[in-house]
Amino acid sequence: MKYLYYPGCSLKVTGKPYEDSLLAVFNALEEEIEEVNDWNCCGATAYSAVDQMKAFALAARNLALAEEQGGEKAELVAPCAACYLVLNKTCHSIQDYPARVGLQVKRALKAGNLTYKGTVNIRHPLDVFANDIGLEVIEKRVKNKLAGLKVACYYGCQIVRPYAEFDDQHQPMTMDNIIKALGAEPVNWSLKTRCCGGSLSATVSDDALSLSRILIKEAKRRGADIITTACSLCQFNLECFQEKLKQKGDQPGETEIPVAYFTQIMGKALGIDEAKLGFKQSFMPLETLF
Amino acid sequence: MSERFDRQIKYESDLDLNFAHQIASFPGGERIFDCIQCGTCSGTCPLSVYMEYTPRRIIAMTRAGFKDEVVRSNTIWLCSSCYSCTVECPKEIKLTDIMYAIKRQAIRENIWPKEFKMSPMMTGEFFKLVEKNGRNSEGWLMMNLYMKSMAVGDALKIAGIGMKMFAKKRMSLKTEKIADPAELRKILDAAGSEMELIKEGAKEVVHG
């Protein structure tokens, strides 16, 4: 099956290691994936805070482009949590509110000579890896077993809430199972879907900081060597403010831990060159873990 | 004649009893009247400890017509859209969508607590960048935000992180763009306005 890929803005810049490692892993698993031509921003959390109708129309343009490119039943892979949520929300709203959202979106797309029939399936890479490709296949492809590596799998908010059907909303396991298939050991912890602060890190950074602090401390308490994430904003919030936490009085080591994309760890286990996985772009070296 | 003391309670005439109906007419707002005030939303919210009014109180106040207090509160700017409340609510009220609806009202009225000005400002800058180019350029978003807000202290606080992001090639000042942003603007213009949404909402409710 050929997958379509919706990168979203973050994966081209702050989340570049996520994109690089994701595409490298698809390649290593011999799965075809192709970027949606001329995709636009999904609108994230900002657009629906200004105008809900424009937010739906903005996201729907991507759905229309994906349908055009991938044909009926296109499988659209959206790795960023916010993109995944917004695209899903738009699909649901078009169906649930036919007059308010469905018709207006149709009218809006028409102004850009586009149509959307409603056939695109929004998928998260976690879902694709675990349920389409399968854990057995991944396990068979592992070249470097990650034995002994303890991983705190962090899913964040918007992948499993409120729309995802591929995993549990409270205690998701997809990433844990993938990590296990790589030979590593997922730690048991209950904060997998507790918020990292999201975009509050830019607007009210002190409050957001205390949220990521709770997550890092608990992951460490459970014995994790590394936190893995599936969202570029989670990765940024958990990794890049660790220095700040020290300045705010945390003891050395108390809130220090490498934070990687789960696809970087997958890539390492599948034998992909670290240079292709963006290891050097981390604040804290990932190489030394292996 | 001006009163010597400020009145500490509100009379019904000070309230906006239509506000809850307006919120209810947006997609996702329709169940606001089903709230049983159980407080599950506030208990599950990771940010409620910082909020002026917890999510439960926001619902109660909205229904009671305390529009000004709700729209001016810091609650809506502390909501990170994590959807915990939406998922846990036993009455299936989409609280996150209600928070968005209130945020939109605050942005329309140009009203927010001073210490939270960065939130609507970032929202506005993001909106403008995407409307102009079709994509967000993260480097420019942050630059525009800190220049516009003149929040030198805030900018310095994260300057170190910003420089490191540039050094690690995870931040850039390249402008990200789609092929023809004017074509996208046609779509956005044709999407109509919120007010139409409210009218259509009333129709949809009537028809079933």
Chai-1 contact restraints between the chains, C-beta under 6 A:
chainA,res_idxA,chainB,res_idxB,connection_type,confidence,min_distance_angstrom,max_distance_angstrom,comment,restraint_id
A,C9,B,R135,contact,1.0,0.0,6.0,A-B,restraint_1
A,C9,B,N136,contact,1.0,0.0,6.0,A-B,restraint_2
A,V13,B,E138,contact,1.0,0.0,6.0,A-B,restraint_3
A,V13,B,S172,contact,1.0,0.0,6.0,A-B,restraint_4
A,T14,B,E138,contact,1.0,0.0,6.0,A-B,restraint_5
A,T14,B,R170,contact,1.0,0.0,6.0,A-B,restraint_6
A,D38,B,I178,contact,1.0,0.0,6.0,A-B,restraint_7
A,D38,B,A179,contact,1.0,0.0,6.0,A-B,restraint_8
A,N40,B,G134,contact,1.0,0.0,6.0,A-B,restraint_9
A,N40,B,I178,contact,1.0,0.0,6.0,A-B,restraint_10
A,N40,B,L184,contact,1.0,0.0,6.0,A-B,restraint_11
A,C41,B,V130,contact,1.0,0.0,6.0,A-B,restraint_12
A,C41,B,R135,contact,1.0,0.0,6.0,A-B,restraint_13
A,C41,B,N136,contact,1.0,0.0,6.0,A-B,restraint_14
A,T45,B,S81,contact,1.0,0.0,6.0,A-B,restraint_15
A,A46,B,T123,contact,1.0,0.0,6.0,A-B,restraint_16
A,A46,B,F126,contact,1.0,0.0,6.0,A-B,restraint_17
A,A46,B,F127,contact,1.0,0.0,6.0,A-B,restraint_18
A,S48,B,Y100,contact,1.0,0.0,6.0,A-B,restraint_19
A,A49,B,Y100,contact,1.0,0.0,6.0,A-B,restraint_20
A,A49,B,K103,contact,1.0,0.0,6.0,A-B,restraint_21
A,A49,B,T123,contact,1.0,0.0,6.0,A-B,restraint_22
A,V50,B,I107,contact,1.0,0.0,6.0,A-B,restraint_23
A,V50,B,F127,contact,1.0,0.0,6.0,A-B,restraint_24
A,M53,B,A191,contact,1.0,0.0,6.0,A-B,restraint_25
A,M53,B,G192,contact,1.0,0.0,6.0,A-B,restraint_26
A,M53,B,L197,contact,1.0,0.0,6.0,A-B,restraint_27
A,K54,B,L188,contact,1.0,0.0,6.0,A-B,restraint_28
A,K54,B,A191,contact,1.0,0.0,6.0,A-B,restraint_29
A,A57,B,I187,contact,1.0,0.0,6.0,A-B,restraint_30
A,A57,B,L188,contact,1.0,0.0,6.0,A-B,restraint_31
A,A57,B,A191,contact,1.0,0.0,6.0,A-B,restraint_32
A,R61,B,I187,contact,1.0,0.0,6.0,A-B,restraint_33
A,S93,B,P27,contact,1.0,0.0,6.0,A-B,restraint_34
A,Y97,B,P27,contact,1.0,0.0,6.0,A-B,restraint_35
A,A99,B,E200,contact,1.0,0.0,6.0,A-B,restraint_36
A,A99,B,E204,contact,1.0,0.0,6.0,A-B,restraint_37
A,R100,B,P27,contact,1.0,0.0,6.0,A-B,restraint_38
A,R100,B,L197,contact,1.0,0.0,6.0,A-B,restraint_39
A,R100,B,E200,contact,1.0,0.0,6.0,A-B,restraint_40
A,R100,B,G201,contact,1.0,0.0,6.0,A-B,restraint_41
A,R100,B,E204,contact,1.0,0.0,6.0,A-B,restraint_42
A,V101,B,P27,contact,1.0,0.0,6.0,A-B,restraint_43
A,Q104,B,G192,contact,1.0,0.0,6.0,A-B,restraint_44
A,R107,B,A190,contact,1.0,0.0,6.0,A-B,restraint_45
A,A108,B,I187,contact,1.0,0.0,6.0,A-B,restraint_46
A,A108,B,A190,contact,1.0,0.0,6.0,A-B,restraint_47
A,A108,B,A191,contact,1.0,0.0,6.0,A-B,restraint_48
A,A111,B,K186,contact,1.0,0.0,6.0,A-B,restraint_49
A,A111,B,I187,contact,1.0,0.0,6.0,A-B,restraint_50
A,A111,B,A190,contact,1.0,0.0,6.0,A-B,restraint_51
A,G112,B,E183,contact,1.0,0.0,6.0,A-B,restraint_52
A,G112,B,K186,contact,1.0,0.0,6.0,A-B,restraint_53
A,G112,B,I187,contact,1.0,0.0,6.0,A-B,restraint_54
A,C157,B,C82,contact,1.0,0.0,6.0,A-B,restraint_55
A,C157,B,Y83,contact,1.0,0.0,6.0,A-B,restraint_56
A,R161,B,Y83,contact,1.0,0.0,6.0,A-B,restraint_57
A,R161,B,V87,contact,1.0,0.0,6.0,A-B,restraint_58
A,P162,B,Y83,contact,1.0,0.0,6.0,A-B,restraint_59
A,P162,B,T86,contact,1.0,0.0,6.0,A-B,restraint_60
A,P162,B,V87,contact,1.0,0.0,6.0,A-B,restraint_61
A,Q169,B,V87,contact,1.0,0.0,6.0,A-B,restraint_62
A,R194,B,P46,contact,1.0,0.0,6.0,A-B,restraint_63
A,C195,B,P46,contact,1.0,0.0,6.0,A-B,restraint_64
A,C195,B,S80,contact,1.0,0.0,6.0,A-B,restraint_65
A,C195,B,C82,contact,1.0,0.0,6.0,A-B,restraint_66
A,G198,B,S80,contact,1.0,0.0,6.0,A-B,restraint_67
A,L200,B,S80,contact,1.0,0.0,6.0,A-B,restraint_68
A,T203,B,M118,contact,1.0,0.0,6.0,A-B,restraint_69
A,T203,B,S119,contact,1.0,0.0,6.0,A-B,restraint_70
A,T203,B,M122,contact,1.0,0.0,6.0,A-B,restraint_71
A,D207,B,Y50,contact,1.0,0.0,6.0,A-B,restraint_72
A,C240,B,I161,contact,1.0,0.0,6.0,A-B,restraint_73
A,Q281,B,K168,contact,1.0,0.0,6.0,A-B,restraint_74
A,Q281,B,R170,contact,1.0,0.0,6.0,A-B,restraint_75
